[in-house]
Structure formats: structure tokens, C-alpha cells
Amino acid sequence: MSTVAVLGARALVQGFALTGARVLVAETAADVRDQWERMPNDVLVVIVTPSAAAELPGIRSSADGPMTVVMPT
């Protein structure tokens, strides 16, 4: 079954757990890159915070990975 993941700082992503999304907490730039690299294969959509998106240039244009959406600021 496919899942949705939410990646970013705990304060911004923890509430998404209530929707059944997989929450990937990343407080630092290194955490963001690590969580992205370890993303499970069943994740088809990833919602990222603006600061997490800044650490992953090109993710929205990649055809290889999951569909990625950046939270509005």
C-alpha cells in the first residue's frame, strides 16, 4: 500500500501523524538529507517544509522519486 510522508521540523510535521501520514522528523540539514535517502519505497507523496526543501535542491523536478509538495509559508 502506498503512503504519504511528511518531512521537516517536528513542530511543523508532528500533527500530520493524525492523518496517517508517515512523519519523518528532520531538525538539521543533515537530518533532512538522511531521512530523504532512507525514504521507504512505498512512499509515493512527500510533503516537505520550506526549510527541508531548501536542503534538497531539484527534488521537485526529479522523475525518479516520489511526488513532492512544499508546504506554503
Secondary structure, 3 states (H helix, E strand, C coil): CCEEEEEECHHHHHHHHHHCCEEEECCCHHHHHHHHHCCCCCEEEEEECHHHHHCCCCHHHCCCCCEEEECCC
